[in-house]
Amino acid sequence: MPFPRRIFLAGTGVAAAATALGAPAAATPTTPTADLHWLDGPPPAPAGSTWGVPWPRGQVAKGATFALASADGAPVPVQSWPLAYWPDGSLKWTGHAIGAETPVAGAFRLSTGAPAAPQHPVAVSKSGDEIRLGNGIVDVRLAAHGPTPIRSVARNGTVVGRDGQLTLLLQGQQDEADVVRRTEWAGYVTSATVEQAGPVRAVVKLTGRYRLQGEVRSVLPWTLRIYLGAGDEAIRLVHHFVWDADVDHDLIRGLGLRIAVPMTEEPHNRHVRFGTAAGGIWGEPVRVLTGLRRDPGSAVRAAQVAGTATPPVDQWSQQVRDGYQQLAMWNDFTLFQETANHFSVWKRTSAKASWLKHAGHGDRASGFGYVGSTSGGIGFGMSDFWQRFPRAVDIRGAAGDTATVTLWSWAPQAGAMDLRPYDTTAHGLDLSYEDVQPGFATPEGVARSTEMWLWALDSTPSRTRVAQLPAEVSAQIVAPPARYHEAGVFGRWSLPDRRTATLAAYEDGVDREVAFYAGQVDQREFYGFWHYGDVMHTYDADRHCWRYDVGGYAWDNAELGTDAALWYVFLRTGRPEVFRLARAMTQHVSEVDTHHSGRFAGLGSRHAVSHWGDGAKEARVGESFTKRFAYYLTADELLGDLIRSSLRADATLRSIDPLREVLPPQNQAPARVRIGPDWYALVSNWLTEWERTGDTRWRDRIVVGMRDIATFPAGLFTGEAGGAVGFDPATGHLTNFGRGDFDGGYNLSMAFCGEQILWEALDLVDVPEFRRTLLDFARYVQAPSAEKIARYGRDFNPGVFKTIYSRVTAWAGEQLADPAIRTRGWQQFTSDPSGQPWPAAVRVSGTAVPVPVDEIPTRGTSNPAGDFATFATNDFAQRTLAYISLLAIAPQEAP
C-alpha cells in the first residue's frame, strides 16, 4: 500500500532521526522553568521532599544545574540530579530534593541556574568501616559491615539512639508435640554505597542478608537506604527484602528494626506517645502521677499531660512527695495494629507480670510516636502503618537506663506469616480462571519494603507535633497537569475535556469510577502487609462481594493496566487521592507481583487468589513502562532498583516460555515470546534503561527487534497463539516461525499499554520500516472485511476487543490524516458496552450482606468468560486508558 511520505516524518521526524545519531541539542534562548506545588497543600511545618520534573526534548542540556525559589522569589536550597535523557542527550527527567529547613511555601519555581546553599548542609564521610552523615543538627554513624547497621544517632552531640539492628524472627511448623521452634536472625551488612553526599540530601545504601549466629545459611537479601536532609531532625530509612526462604519451613514471625534509647530523667519525666490516623494521641509517662488518690498539684499533672518536666519533687503535695516512689513503673509498651480497623495499646511493669491489654485502643494508629525523656529521645514512625497490618511498635525497658524501640513491619503478636498456596490442588482454567502449575505458585523472588523514620529530638514533642509527624514526612511536591503534558512524556494522553455533553459524561464517568475504586479499597478492606496497593479483579453480584476466592478473578495484579489508568488520571487532574492510590499500586505490583530473583527473575505473576499463585509468569506484569510514572514523579531510588531488575526477564525467558502450555516445544530459537505483550514489555524495559543511562546498547535491542518484525510478511499479525515468534536474549533478534499468521488471535497484543510503549519508542528511535508495519496493523486491525481483503488478499479475524484497539485505529487515522479512520476509532469505543461508563453505585444492605456495601448495578454480557462483565477492573482500566488516548489522538472526532 503506498503510504504518503508525511506519515514517516510524524512524531519524531527528520530532526528526531538525526538526534538518534547523536546530533547536539538545539540551544534554547529562554531560561527553562517549571512551576511546582505541594500535592496536599503546604505541610503543617517545614518539611523535606523529593520529586521529579520532566523537560521538553532539547530544552535543558545535560549537566545543567538548577535553582529553586518560593512563590515570593526567596531562594530555596535544592539538590538536583538527572533521572532520564532524551536521545539527543538533553535532560528528560530530573530529580530534586529540599530539606526540612525550607520555610513553608505554597508554591515554587524551578529553573536552570546556581542553587542556593543550605544553612545546615549535609556532609558524608567515611573512616574505616564507618560512614557518617551529619547536618549540624543530627549526626548518624553507620556500619559498612557487621550486624549493627546503625551505630548511633545523635542530636547536638548527645546520643539519642544506638545499636540499631535489623531483626528477623523465624519459626518452623508445629511438630508432633505441638512445639514451635523460633529463632532470631540479625541483618548483617555486607556492603555499603554512598549514593548521594549532599549538600541538601545524603543517601547511603546498605546491603546484606539475615544470619543466625552459629549457622552458615543466610536468608532474605535486603537493602536499607538511609536518608538525611539539610536541616532535618529525622533520618528516613527504607528497608526492602526479597523472599528466598522455604515457605514450608521458614515462617516469618517478626520483621523489624530495633534501636536502643538512653533514658535519663526520673521515670515520671519519661514519656511514651503513639499517634492515630485521625490526629489523636495516646500518651503516658513511665510513672503516672495523675489519677492518684492524692493530688500532686495542678502544675505536676499539667506537666505530665504536656510531656514537659514536672516541678521539683519538693514542690509537690506532701502526701504524693512522700509516697510517689511506691507507684508502679511501666517498663514495657506495645502498640499493636492487628487489623486495618483496630489497634490496641498494651503496657506492663515487667516480664514477670501480666500485660494490661486495655491501656488504649482505636481503629487506626498512624505508626508514629516517641519514647524518651523530657530532655530528649527518639521519635519514630512507619508509613502505611494500619494499611499494611499486622504492624506493631514495641518499647521495652523504659523504666531502666536504656529502652529499646522495635518498629515491626510484621508484628510478632499476629502469629506467623504463611506464604504457602491457598490450596494444594489446582481448580482449572475453564471454571475458576486459574492457571496453577506445579512449582510455579511460589513467592520466590517477591519483595516488600517498609519506610521508617527516626527523629533525634531534644525534648518530648508536643501532642500536636506527634500528630503532625506523618504529614511532615509525606509532603510531596508535584507539577501541574499542564506541565507534565507539555513536556511530551509518557506517550499520548490528554487533559480533561468537557466541551460537549458526551465528553462531560465520560469525564464524569472517569472521576466516578476512580472514586468508586478508592472507596472499595476502604469498604472492602483491601489492606494488609502483602495486599495493600492491589484491588480485586472481578465482582460476584450474587454474593455481593469481589471474587476473592475464585482463581484468576481475585487479586488484580494490575491486569490490563489498572496502574497505568490511575497514573494517567493523576497526570491529567493532579488529584492527591489518585496519586496515593496509584503509588500504592505501583509499590505493590513492583514488589509483590514481580519476581526479582530465582527461577522467575524479571517476570511477574498473573492475577490470582494468591498474588504469586498463578502459573502464568510473564514480562508484562513486571514491565517498566507502568513503573516509570511513580519513579519519575518521586525519584524513588528503591523503585529504580526494582525497575532495573526487570531487565533479568531477557535471560529468564530462555527457560520460562510464556506459551509452554499452549504450543509444543520449539528449537528454532533460544526462546519464544509473543510480539505482544511479551516483546513490548521487554521494549519498555530496554527503553527505560536507555533513557536512564544513555547507554545505546538498550536502544539497539529495540531497533533490532523492530527491523526484524518489519521483515515478517504478516508484520504484527505474525504468529500463532497471539503472535508467537522466536527471541534471542543475547542479541534481541526475533525469528519468524512461519506459522499461524493472521489467525493467531491478537486480543492481548496491545492490552498492556503496548500501543503507548510503541508510540513512545518510535518517538525516540525512528525506524521507518517498523513505523510502516505498526501503521499497517493499526489501519487494519478493526477494518471492514473488504479493506482487509484489498490489502492482504484475504479476510481474517484478529480476535481483538473493540475498546482496547479503538485508540490504535484512531492513531492510524491520525498518521494517515484520515478523519474517517479516526472516527472509526471513536465508534469502536462508543459502540462497545465495555466503553460505556458504569452507572452510579448502589447500596446493598439487609440480610444479603454482613454489612452494607456499594456495588455497580449488573448488566447483561455476551462474554462467556465474564472478564468484561459489567463490573471488573479490566473494564475500568481499558475504558479509562482508551478514552484518555482517543481524546489526545482524535480530539476533533470526539463525540
Disulfide bonds with the S-S distance in Angstrom:
none
